[in-house]
């Protein structure tokens, strides 16, 4: 056995890179280190502005909106339906 067969660099050994691509050491003010790290972490997160990120939402409440029970002339509601109009404010539901 040859003495150089043991130890040395192995494929896949060592720390995995945190960022894609090559990196470079730079000097930055200590007051800006946290800001720069937050910026780099934000870049790693997937974008939430694409169509694939939209998920359907189910309604948690159920509203029953009453409708007119009779035919009425346009522009003149029937006085018989007046009690129903007091709680039928459709604008409140939107």
Rosetta blueprint (number, residue, H / E / L):
1 X L
2 X L
3 X H
4 X H
5 X H
6 X L
7 X L
8 X L
9 X L
10 X L
11 X L
12 X L
13 X L
14 X L
15 X L
16 X L
17 X L
18 X L
19 X L
20 X L
21 X L
22 X L
23 X L
24 X L
25 X L
26 X L
27 X L
28 X L
29 X L
30 X H
31 X H
32 X H
33 X H
34 X H
35 X H
36 X H
37 X H
38 X H
39 X H
40 X H
41 X H
42 X H
43 X H
44 X H
45 X L
46 X L
47 X L
48 X L
49 X L
50 X L
51 X H
52 X H
53 X H
54 X L
55 X L
56 X L
57 X L
58 X L
59 X L
60 X L
61 X L
62 X L
63 X L
64 X L
65 X L
66 X L
67 X L
68 X L
69 X L
70 X L
71 X L
72 X L
73 X L
74 X L
75 X L
76 X L
77 X L
78 X L
79 X H
80 X H
81 X H
82 X H
83 X H
84 X H
85 X H
86 X L
87 X L
88 X L
89 X L
90 X H
91 X H
92 X H
93 X H
94 X L
